[in-house]
Amino acid sequence: MILLITLCSITLAILFSGFFSCAESAMTGASEAYMADMDKNEHDSRAGMMLKILSNRRQAVITTLIGNNICNTLGTALSTNLLVNMFGAEGVAYATLIMTFLLLIYGDMLPKSYAVENINRTALRIAPLIKFWIWLFTPIVFILQFVVNISFKMFGIKEKSSEEMDIAEIRGAIDLYDGNEIKEEKKMLKSIFDLSEVPVYDVMNHRNNIYSIDIDAPLNEIISRVEESQYSRIPVYRDKPENIIGIIMVKNFLKYCLNNRDKLDKHKVEKMLIEPWFIPETTSLLQQMQAFRQRREHFALVVDEYGTLEGVVTLEDILEEIVGNIEDETDSRPAEDFKNTDDGCYIVDGQMPIRDLNREFNWDLNDDEYVTIAGYLLDMTESIPEEGQKFAFDGFEFEIIKRERQKLKQIKIRKLDEQRKD
């Protein structure tokens, strides 16, 4: 009778060990999105129960570890006692071999393999049972969590916040997907997560390319410049282009000019300027997009740490970082400045942002220290290259196609690895 009870106890210990191993794998890999869908749309109460469990995965995992260790220890102790009574000291070796085999196969490998193959379905099935064990082991879990937290502090280990872990998980899920049918959507999703890391300096329109008006110019010239402009907002400067004193709202300005043709004067024009909005060049795109929304603006002037004008950033610039280039009637970049050649190379505008090239062709040019491809070459060559010169850096060959004064206008790029494969 005692032998039968002992064998039954050992069997139960192995089965419960398998249950806790299965539960651990299921809860570790279960999808919260799947559970939320089952709870909301299928009205499965087990899904709601599992969502609450997954909200504190650490507590749930510690519960399974406690259960697993208790079952393994109990099963091993009972089998050792039984076999020692039957075979003497040799029973220890027999018990070790037998229990190692049984626990490895039936207490670990089989249940975990099953859970991995049926992760969400298994999680739903074990939800009521694991909820009971979490409640039962709560005092022990509380003590163990306290000990773990103290140990982390003693060894200087910092835990990542759940928000950081969730973002990393989403990034990983996006990178793992290789389907071509949503290739563009994948690029956009990755760009959204990069907004907080990209400064406005990387996407702004440089001050050399800003369309601006001198407030001291004749009134007729100011009106003419506004009329011929394709922009809705135009910076106005005094003395030098970097000294912006205000912004002309083109629609309001032209409307005022039409309604007051006979009494126009420069003094009234200057009063129509709106106050410029200056932002530091280190502002992230995410911060700036939120600021645009709060102020109901989509135009800002970028300055460096000394207050010197660096360029202009618009809401469109930030949106292009997400969805790619948005072509409209104000875009002045000729199509031929960005084209591929018969030999598999690309001819690009010198002011083309490196980030755009990397995103378009999946390249890995250094965009941490350089903004444009021209700036990259000027720094790497430590000179102003002449037309026809060729250089090779970081696995790419660059050829200067066109140069105007000190500016590199057109550059031919070839990825050397791709050329070698051909």
Rosetta blueprint (number, residue, H / E / L):
1 M L
2 I H
3 L H
4 L H
5 I H
6 T H
7 L H
8 C H
9 S H
10 I H
11 T H
12 L H
13 A H
14 I H
15 L H
16 F H
17 S H
18 G H
19 F H
20 F H
21 S H
22 C H
23 A H
24 E H
25 S H
26 A H
27 M H
28 T H
29 G H
30 A L
31 S L
32 E H
33 A H
34 Y H
35 M H
36 A H
37 D H
38 M H
39 D H
40 K H
41 N H
42 E L
43 H L
44 D L
45 S H
46 R H
47 A H
48 G H
49 M H
50 M H
51 L H
52 K H
53 I H
54 L H
55 S L
56 N L
57 R H
58 R H
59 Q H
60 A H
61 V H
62 I H
63 T H
64 T H
65 L H
66 I H
67 G H
68 N H
69 N H
70 I H
71 C H
72 N H
73 T H
74 L H
75 G H
76 T H
77 A H
78 L H
79 S H
80 T H
81 N H
82 L H
83 L H
84 V H
85 N H
86 M H
87 F H
88 G L
89 A L
90 E H
91 G H
92 V H
93 A H
94 Y H
95 A H
96 T H
97 L H
98 I H
99 M H
100 T H
101 F H
102 L H
103 L H
104 L H
105 I H
106 Y H
107 G H
108 D H
109 M H
110 L H
111 P H
112 K H
113 S H
114 Y H
115 A H
116 V H
117 E H
118 N L
119 I H
120 N H
121 R H
122 T H
123 A H
124 L H
125 R H
126 I H
127 A H
128 P H
129 L H
130 I H
131 K H
132 F H
133 W H
134 I H
135 W H
136 L H
137 F L
138 T H
139 P H
140 I H
141 V H
142 F H
143 I H
144 L H
145 Q H
146 F H
147 V H
148 V H
149 N H
150 I H
151 S H
152 F H
153 K H
154 M H
155 F L
156 G L
157 I L
158 K L
159 E L
160 K L
161 S L
162 S H
163 E H
164 E H
165 M H
166 D H
167 I H
168 A H
169 E H
170 I H
171 R H
172 G H
173 A H
174 I H
175 D H
176 L H
177 Y L
178 D L
179 G L
180 N L
181 E L
182 I L
183 K H
184 E H
185 E H
186 K H
187 K H
188 M H
189 L H
190 K H
191 S H
192 I H
193 F H
194 D H
195 L L
196 S L
197 E L
198 V L
199 P E
200 V H
201 Y H
202 D H
203 V L
204 M L
205 N E
206 H E
207 R H
208 N H
209 N H
210 I L
211 Y L
212 S L
213 I E
214 D E
215 I L
216 D L
217 A L
218 P L
219 L H
220 N H
221 E H
222 I H
223 I H
224 S H
225 R H
226 V H
227 E H
228 E H
229 S L
230 Q L
231 Y L
232 S L
233 R E
234 I E
235 P E
236 V E
237 Y E
238 R L
239 D L
240 K L
241 P L
242 E L
243 N L
244 I E
245 I E
246 G E
247 I E
248 I E
249 M E
250 V H
251 K H
252 N H
253 F H
254 L H
255 K H
256 Y H
257 C H
258 L H
259 N H
260 N L
261 R H
262 D H
263 K H
264 L L
265 D L
266 K H
267 H H
268 K H
269 V H
270 E H
271 K H
272 M L
273 L L
274 I E
275 E L
276 P L
277 W L
278 F E
279 I E
280 P E
281 E L
282 T L
283 T L
284 S E
285 L H
286 L H
287 Q H
288 Q H
289 M H
290 Q H
291 A H
292 F H
293 R H
294 Q H
295 R H
296 R L
297 E L
298 H L
299 F E
300 A E
301 L E
302 V E
303 V E
304 D L
305 E L
306 Y L
307 G L
308 T L
309 L E
310 E E
311 G E
312 V E
313 V E
314 T E
315 L H
316 E H
317 D H
318 I H
319 L H
320 E H
321 E H
322 I H
323 V H
324 G L
325 N L
326 I L
327 E L
328 D L
329 E L
330 T L
331 D L
332 S L
333 R L
334 P L
335 A H
336 E H
337 D H
338 F L
339 K E
340 N E
341 T L
342 D L
343 D L
344 G L
345 C L
346 Y E
347 I E
348 V E
349 D E
350 G L
351 Q L
352 M L
353 P E
354 I H
355 R H
356 D H
357 L H
358 N H
359 R H
360 E H
361 F H
362 N L
363 W L
364 D L
365 L L
366 N L
367 D L
368 D L
369 E L
370 Y L
371 V L
372 T E
373 I H
374 A H
375 G H
376 Y H
377 L H
378 L H
379 D H
380 M H
381 T H
382 E L
383 S L
384 I L
385 P L
386 E L
387 E L
388 G L
389 Q L
390 K E
391 F E
392 A E
393 F E
394 D L
395 G L
396 F E
397 E E
398 F E
399 E E
400 I E
401 I E
402 K E
403 R E
404 E E
405 R L
406 Q L
407 K E
408 L E
409 K E
410 Q E
411 I E
412 K E
413 I E
414 R E
415 K E
416 L H
417 D H
418 E H
419 Q H
420 R H
421 K H
422 D L
